[in-house]
Amino acid sequence: MAVDKKKIAFITCVNDEAEYAECRFYLDRLHIPEGYHVDRIEIRGASSLASGYNAGMQSTDARYKVYLHQDVFMINVELINDLLAVFEKDEQIGLVGVIGSRNPKMWDATRITLWDSGRVFTNMAVLDLVSPTKDSLFMGVQVVDGLFLATQYDIPWREDLFDGWDFYDMSQCMEFRRKG
């Protein structure tokens, strides 16, 4: 399948229709740059996030893919422009997220203390950690949380190793690092 360099695919594993309806509400309000178009790929009945994301990745010709949890609501209407700016600034950047860790302690599985970078609003609080400066688009981290992962290259998700709903995100980050 030829890659469409003007297409962004939002890939979501769905098991709660009401939650996903709200996620779609926000996705439908994103500003789409002129000449670009968007796919919304909904995966139902996946046995794991890795298997669902592989199915989504294989079902689209979009160059840019955003892997998004169904309970994530994108309030930044300029998200697509922001992602394109990051990816166009440096072709070596393969994967970005909104919250991550510059120095993950892989033995610490409590995600409360793992993340040290980024900013997200939760239903209970704002998680505001070290973030890029106003003059920079991004900051380097080792791993990002799977609530939001955007890529400009396709690397298969390791469903052979992660057949559930946890740690698929760290694994994918390591696969991107391994591939350079």
MINUBA-352382 format. One record per atom (N, C-alpha, C, CB): residue in one letter; x, y, z. Coordinates in steps of 0.05 Angstrom, whole numbers, padded with zeros to 5 digits, always signed. Last residue first. Glycine has a CB too. Layout:
N
AXYZ;...
***
This chain:
180
G+00322+00067+00308;G+00336+00092+00303;G+00318+00115+00298;G+00355+00089+00280;K+00301+00020+00324;K+00302+00025+00295;K+00315+00052+00288;K+00274+00023+00283;R+00302+00028+00379;R+00319+00006+00367;R+00322+00010+00337;R+00307-00021+00373;R+00264+00067+00385;R+00291+00073+00391;R+00310+00053+00378;R+00296+00074+00422;F+00218+00037+00370;F+00226+00061+00354;F+00255+00068+00360;F+00208+00085+00361;E+00219-00001+00411;E+00222-00010+00383;E+00230+00014+00366;E+00195-00022+00373;M+00211+00031+00456;M+00236+00017+00453;M+00241+00007+00425;M+00238-00006+00473;C+00158+00047+00445;C+00179+00067+00446;C+00207+00054+00443;C+00178+00082+00473;Q+00133-00003+00449;Q+00134+00011+00423;Q+00155+00033+00423;Q+00106+00023+00417;S+00140-00013+00504;S+00152-00031+00484;S+00154-00017+00457;S+00134-00056+00482;M+00110+00028+00526;M+00139+00028+00530;M+00153+00010+00510;M+00145+00018+00559;D+00059+00010+00507;D+00070+00036+00500;D+00100+00038+00503;D+00056+00057+00517;Y+00050-00039+00529;Y+00052-00038+00500;Y+00065-00012+00491;Y+00024-00042+00487;F+00038-00037+00583;F+00066-00037+00575;F+00071-00038+00545;F+00080-00059+00588;D-00026-00068+00581;D-00006-00053+00594;D+00021-00057+00581;D-00004-00061+00624;W-00063-00103+00562;W-00070-00075+00560;W-00049-00057+00573;W-00097-00070+00572;G-00036-00158+00527;G-00056-00148+00544;G-00059-00118+00540;G-00049-00153+00574;D+00009-00180+00504;D-00017-00189+00494;D-00040-00180+00513;D-00017-00220+00493;F+00068-00168+00485;F+00049-00154+00502;F+00021-00159+00492;F+00055-00123+00503;L+00095-00201+00449;L+00106-00197+00476;L+00085-00186+00496;L+00130-00180+00476;D+00067-00201+00403;D+00078-00226+00411;D+00088-00225+00440;D+00100-00235+00392;E+00056-00149+00393;E+00034-00164+00405;E+00044-00192+00413;E+00011-00166+00386;R+00089-00099+00385;R+00098-00125+00394;R+00076-00141+00408;R+00123-00122+00412;W+00072-00065+00325;W+00069-00067+00354;W+00075-00095+00362;W+00041-00058+00363;P+00115-00047+00270;P+00095-00064+00282;P+00096-00064+00313;P+00098-00093+00272;I+00121+00018+00252;I+00136-00004+00263;I+00115-00021+00277;I+00159+00006+00284;D+00117+00070+00207;D+00104+00046+00217;D+00124+00026+00227;D+00086+00034+00195;Y+00123+00140+00222;Y+00133+00115+00210;Y+00119+00092+00222;Y+00164+00113+00214;Q+00103+00179+00252;Q+00104+00185+00223;Q+00117+00161+00208;Q+00121+00210+00219;T+00055+00177+00307;T+00079+00167+00292;T+00078+00178+00263;T+00079+00136+00292;A+00034+00189+00373;A+00032+00196+00345;A+00058+00188+00331;A+00027+00227+00341;L-00004+00169+00427;L+00021+00164+00413;L+00017+00172+00383;L+00031+00134+00415;F-00035+00173+00486;F-00033+00188+00460;F-00005+00182+00449;F-00038+00218+00464;L-00032+00136+00526;L-00058+00150+00522;L-00059+00165+00496;L-00062+00170+00546;G+00017+00112+00533;G+00001+00104+00511;G-00026+00118+00508;G-00004+00075+00513;D+00072+00155+00548;D+00049+00140+00557;D+00031+00135+00533;D+00033+00155+00578;V+00139+00146+00525;V+00115+00162+00528;V+00092+00144+00536;V+00108+00178+00502;V+00210+00146+00538;V+00185+00132+00533;V+00162+00152+00537;V+00182+00108+00552;Q+00251+00185+00537;Q+00257+00157+00530;Q+00232+00141+00523;Q+00272+00144+00553;V+00248+00250+00505;V+00243+00232+00527;V+00250+00204+00518;V+00213+00233+00537;G+00259+00317+00486;G+00266+00289+00483;G+00260+00273+00509;G+00295+00285+00476;M+00207+00362+00471;M+00231+00355+00487;M+00235+00325+00485;M+00228+00365+00517;F+00182+00411+00424;F+00182+00386+00438;F+00207+00383+00455;F+00181+00363+00418;L+00185+00462+00404;L+00161+00447+00399;L+00159+00422+00416;L+00159+00439+00369;S+00207+00520+00439;S+00212+00494+00427;S+00186+00479+00424;S+00233+00478+00443;D+00190+00566+00464;D+00204+00569+00439;D+00210+00542+00425;D+00230+00583+00443;K+00168+00551+00512;K+00150+00563+00493;K+00164+00565+00465;K+00143+00591+00502;T+00198+00487+00528;T+00195+00516+00531;T+00177+00526+00509;T+00223+00530+00530;P+00164+00426+00546;P+00181+00441+00528;P+00177+00471+00534;P+00175+00435+00499;S+00158+00411+00617;S+00148+00412+00590;S+00167+00428+00573;S+00120+00425+00589;V+00151+00374+00675;V+00170+00389+00659;V+00160+00388+00630;V+00199+00378+00662;L+00080+00370+00686;L+00107+00363+00693;L+00126+00381+00677;L+00112+00333+00687;D+00019+00370+00707;D+00036+00389+00693;D+00065+00384+00703;D+00027+00419+00699;L-00040+00347+00706;L-00014+00335+00711;L+00005+00351+00694;L-00014+00304+00703;V-00096+00372+00738;V-00077+00377+00716;V-00051+00364+00724;V-00073+00408+00710;A-00148+00327+00759;A-00127+00347+00763;A-00112+00352+00737;A-00108+00338+00785;M-00190+00293+00745;M-00186+00300+00774;M-00167+00323+00778;M-00177+00276+00789;N-00191+00280+00693;N-00217+00287+00705;N-00214+00295+00734;N-00235+00263+00702;T-00131+00315+00671;T-00147+00291+00677;T-00174+00300+00688;T-00131+00272+00697;F-00091+00343+00623;F-00113+00349+00642;F-00127+00322+00646;F-00132+00371+00631;V-00020+00339+00617;V-00047+00330+00610;V-00066+00339+00631;V-00048+00299+00607;R+00045+00347+00596;R+00023+00360+00609;R-00003+00348+00599;R+00023+00391+00605;G+00116+00329+00608;G+00091+00333+00593;G+00069+00346+00609;G+00082+00306+00582;S+00152+00283+00649;S+00152+00303+00628;S+00124+00305+00614;S+00173+00297+00607;D+00153+00239+00681;D+00165+00264+00692;D+00164+00287+00672;D+00194+00259+00700;W+00124+00178+00701;W+00124+00201+00683;W+00135+00226+00696;W+00096+00206+00673;L+00127+00143+00746;L+00143+00139+00723;L+00146+00164+00706;L+00132+00117+00706;T+00092+00150+00788;T+00119+00161+00791;T+00136+00158+00766;T+00133+00148+00814;I+00046+00128+00766;I+00044+00153+00781;I+00072+00166+00783;I+00032+00149+00809;R+00053+00079+00746;R+00055+00101+00727;R+00053+00128+00741;R+00033+00098+00706;T+00089+00032+00774;T+00068+00051+00782;T+00071+00076+00765;T+00070+00058+00812;A+00132+00000+00762;A+00108-00003+00745;A+00085+00016+00754;A+00098-00031+00745;D+00195+00005+00761;D+00174+00019+00776;D+00149+00020+00758;D+00183+00048+00783;W+00232-00015+00728;W+00222-00033+00749;W+00200-00020+00765;W+00246-00040+00767;M+00245+00026+00694;M+00228+00005+00683;M+00218-00014+00705;M+00243-00011+00662;K+00246+00088+00700;K+00255+00066+00718;K+00236+00043+00711;K+00253+00074+00749;P+00264+00133+00649;P+00245+00115+00661;P+00259+00094+00679;P+00229+00101+00640;N+00278+00191+00638;N+00295+00171+00650;N+00278+00150+00664;N+00316+00183+00669;R+00238+00222+00617;R+00265+00225+00606;R+00284+00203+00616;R+00276+00252+00615;S+00173+00201+00600;S+00195+00201+00620;S+00222+00204+00606;S+00194+00174+00636;G+00111+00234+00585;G+00131+00214+00583;G+00151+00215+00605;G+00145+00215+00556;I+00056+00257+00547;I+00068+00254+00574;I+00087+00231+00572;I+00046+00250+00595;V+00045+00259+00494;V+00039+00283+00510;V+00050+00281+00538;V+00009+00288+00511;G+00090+00238+00441;G+00067+00235+00459;G+00063+00260+00475;G+00072+00211+00479;V+00117+00212+00379;V+00114+00233+00400;V+00090+00226+00417;V+00110+00261+00387;L+00163+00182+00336;L+00141+00178+00354;L+00140+00201+00374;L+00143+00151+00369;G+00206+00196+00304;G+00187+00177+00294;G+00162+00175+00310;G+00199+00150+00293;I+00251+00241+00283;I+00230+00237+00304;I+00209+00219+00292;I+00218+00265+00313;Q+00281+00249+00239;Q+00289+00228+00257;Q+00269+00223+00279;Q+00316+00235+00269;E+00262+00294+00213;E+00253+00268+00203;E+00261+00244+00220;E+00263+00264+00175;D+00242+00351+00243;D+00263+00331+00245;D+00252+00303+00236;D+00274+00330+00274;K+00201+00384+00227;K+00225+00396+00237;K+00248+00376+00238;K+00220+00408+00265;E+00159+00351+00215;E+00173+00363+00193;E+00199+00376+00201;E+00155+00384+00180;F+00142+00335+00266;F+00152+00315+00248;F+00168+00327+00224;F+00130+00298+00237;V+00126+00386+00287;V+00146+00370+00300;V+00159+00350+00280;V+00135+00354+00324;A+00086+00401+00250;A+00109+00418+00254;A+00132+00403+00268;A+00101+00442+00272;L+00049+00360+00256;L+00063+00363+00230;L+00088+00380+00233;L+00044+00375+00209;L+00031+00372+00308;L+00045+00347+00302;L+00061+00349+00276;L+00024+00323+00300;D+00007+00422+00300;D+00029+00419+00319;D+00045+00394+00313;D+00018+00419+00347;N-00034+00410+00263;N-00013+00428+00256;N+00012+00425+00274;N-00023+00457+00256;I-00063+00376+00298;I-00052+00365+00273;I-00030+00384+00263;I-00074+00362+00252;L-00079+00411+00341;L-00062+00387+00346;L-00049+00378+00320;L-00079+00365+00357;E-00110+00455+00346;E-00088+00457+00328;E-00069+00432+00330;E-00072+00482+00333;V-00145+00446+00388;V-00156+00443+00361;V-00134+00445+00339;V-00177+00465+00356;N-00137+00413+00443;N-00120+00430+00426;N-00129+00427+00397;N-00090+00423+00430;I-00167+00374+00466;I-00177+00401+00468;I-00160+00421+00452;I-00177+00410+00497;M-00184+00310+00458;M-00164+00329+00448;M-00176+00357+00448;M-00155+00321+00419;F-00193+00264+00505;F-00208+00285+00491;F-00189+00307+00483;F-00231+00296+00509;V-00192+00196+00516;V-00176+00220+00512;V-00191+00239+00495;V-00148+00213+00500;D-00215+00147+00519;D-00223+00166+00539;D-00205+00191+00539;D-00221+00153+00567;Q-00193+00114+00481;Q-00221+00123+00476;Q-00230+00144+00497;Q-00240+00099+00478;H-00126+00131+00464;H-00145+00118+00481;H-00173+00130+00477;H-00137+00120+00511;L-00096+00130+00401;L-00109+00146+00421;L-00128+00129+00438;L-00125+00169+00408;Y-00048+00141+00355;Y-00059+00119+00371;Y-00070+00132+00397;Y-00038+00096+00377;V-00044+00170+00295;V-00046+00177+00323;V-00061+00154+00337;V-00061+00205+00327;K+00000+00172+00240;K-00020+00157+00256;K-00020+00166+00284;K-00015+00126+00254;Y+00016+00191+00176;Y+00015+00199+00204;Y-00007+00184+00218;Y+00012+00230+00207;R+00006+00166+00127;R+00033+00168+00137;R+00033+00173+00167;R+00049+00191+00122;A-00047+00121+00113;A-00038+00147+00124;A-00009+00146+00133;A-00056+00155+00148;D-00071+00077+00095;D-00047+00085+00081;D-00036+00112+00091;D-00053+00087+00051;T-00096+00027+00140;T-00095+00054+00129;T-00069+00059+00115;T-00099+00075+00151;S-00093-00022+00165;S-00117-00016+00150;S-00118+00011+00137;S-00141-00019+00168;Q-00048-00028+00196;Q-00049-00042+00170;Q-00073-00035+00153;Q-00048-00072+00175;M-00063+00001+00241;M-00040+00010+00225;M-00041-00003+00197;M-00014+00002+00239;G-00105-00032+00261;G-00110-00005+00252;G-00088+00006+00234;G-00112+00014+00275;A-00076-00078+00275;A-00098-00080+00256;A-00104-00052+00244;A-00123-00092+00269;N-00041-00056+00313;N-00030-00068+00288;N-00052-00070+00267;N-00019-00096+00294;Y-00078-00042+00352;Y-00063-00021+00338;Y-00050-00032+00313;Y-00042-00009+00357;G-00096-00092+00368;G-00114-00073+00356;G-00100-00052+00341;G-00131-00060+00378;S-00048-00113+00389;S-00061-00127+00366;S-00081-00108+00352;S-00076-00152+00375;A-00038-00076+00430;A-00019-00080+00409;A-00032-00093+00385;A+00004-00098+00419;L-00084-00081+00463;L-00079-00056+00449;L-00059-00060+00426;L-00069-00035+00468;S-00117-00144+00451;S-00098-00127+00465;S-00095-00101+00450;S-00070-00142+00467;S-00160-00164+00423;S-00151-00180+00446;S-00130-00165+00462;S-00139-00206+00436;A-00213-00122+00401;A-00185-00129+00401;A-00178-00145+00426;A-00167-00103+00400;G-00266-00105+00394;G-00261-00133+00399;G-00231-00141+00398;G-00275-00149+00379;R-00255-00053+00346;R-00271-00065+00367;R-00264-00094+00370;R-00302-00062+00361;I-00226+00005+00326;I-00221-00024+00328;I-00237-00034+00352;I-00190-00030+00332;E-00234+00056+00282;E-00244+00045+00307;E-00240+00015+00306;E-00274+00053+00311;I-00204+00109+00253;I-00205+00079+00252;I-00212+00069+00280;I-00178+00067+00242;R-00212+00161+00213;R-00218+00153+00241;R-00222+00123+00241;R-00242+00169+00253;D-00170+00200+00173;D-00184+00174+00176;D-00189+00171+00206;D-00167+00150+00165;V-00167+00263+00141;V-00166+00247+00165;V-00181+00221+00162;V-00176+00263+00189;H-00125+00303+00098;H-00151+00291+00105;H-00145+00271+00128;H-00164+00277+00081;Y-00098+00365+00072;Y-00097+00340+00088;Y-00124+00329+00092;Y-00083+00346+00115;G-00109+00412+00046;G-00096+00391+00031;G-00093+00365+00046;G-00069+00400+00022;E-00103+00451+00104;E-00111+00450+00076;E-00095+00428+00061;E-00108+00477+00062;P-00108+00417+00167;P-00094+00434+00148;P-00104+00430+00119;P-00064+00430+00150;I-00163+00417+00208;I-00148+00400+00189;I-00135+00418+00169;I-00167+00379+00175;H-00176+00425+00275;H-00171+00439+00250;H-00154+00421+00232;H-00157+00467+00255;L-00223+00384+00309;L-00195+00390+00303;L-00193+00405+00276;L-00177+00365+00302;R-00273+00365+00318;R-00269+00394+00320;R-00240+00403+00314;R-00276+00404+00347;D-00273+00310+00319;D-00287+00323+00298;D-00283+00354+00297;D-00317+00317+00300;L-00248+00300+00368;L-00233+00295+00343;L-00247+00310+00319;L-00232+00265+00337;Y-00290+00311+00403;Y-00267+00328+00403;Y-00251+00324+00377;Y-00249+00322+00427;F-00326+00270+00390;F-00335+00297+00391;F-00312+00317+00388;F-00351+00302+00417;R-00295+00224+00398;R-00301+00233+00371;R-00310+00262+00370;R-00322+00214+00358;C-00298+00223+00455;C-00272+00226+00442;C-00276+00236+00413;C-00257+00198+00442;E-00353+00214+00460;E-00342+00239+00469;E-00314+00244+00457;E-00340+00240+00500;A-00355+00163+00438;A-00371+00184+00426;A-00360+00211+00434;A-00401+00181+00434;Y-00324+00134+00474;Y-00313+00139+00448;Y-00329+00161+00433;Y-00313+00114+00431;E-00360+00131+00517;E-00335+00145+00520;E-00323+00152+00493;E-00315+00128+00536;A-00401+00102+00493;A-00407+00129+00503;A-00381+00144+00506;A-00421+00127+00530;E-00376+00052+00480;E-00386+00070+00459;E-00391+00098+00468;E-00412+00058+00448;D-00322+00020+00497;D-00342+00036+00511;D-00352+00057+00491;D-00330+00049+00537;N-00283-00001+00468;N-00300-00021+00482;N-00321-00006+00499;N-00283-00039+00500;V-00238+00009+00416;V-00263+00018+00429;V-00276-00006+00443;V-00281+00031+00408;C-00177+00036+00399;C-00190+00011+00407;C-00214+00019+00424;C-00171-00008+00423;T-00164+00081+00347;T-00173+00077+00375;T-00185+00050+00378;T-00193+00099+00383;I-00128+00124+00308;I-00134+00096+00313;I-00140+00092+00342;I-00110+00078+00304;F-00130+00170+00260;F-00133+00168+00288;F-00144+00140+00294;F-00154+00190+00300;A-00086+00187+00208;A-00105+00167+00218;A-00106+00168+00248;A-00099+00139+00207;I-00077+00235+00159;I-00072+00229+00187;I-00094+00209+00196;I-00073+00255+00205;K-00046+00248+00096;K-00068+00235+00112;K-00059+00230+00140;K-00077+00209+00098;K-00008+00261+00060;K-00027+00282+00068;K-00051+00271+00084;K-00037+00296+00043;K+00020+00217+00043;K+00034+00237+00060;K+00016+00260+00069;K+00057+00248+00045;D+00002+00154+00039;D-00010+00180+00033;D+00002+00200+00053;D-00041+00179+00035;V+00039+00101+00014;V+00035+00118+00036;V+00024+00145+00027;V+00061+00122+00053;A+00013+00043-00019;A+00028+00068-00020;A+00020+00086+00003;A+00023+00082-00047;M+00017-00024+00000;M+00000+00000+00000;M+00018+00025+00000;M-00019+00000+00025;
***
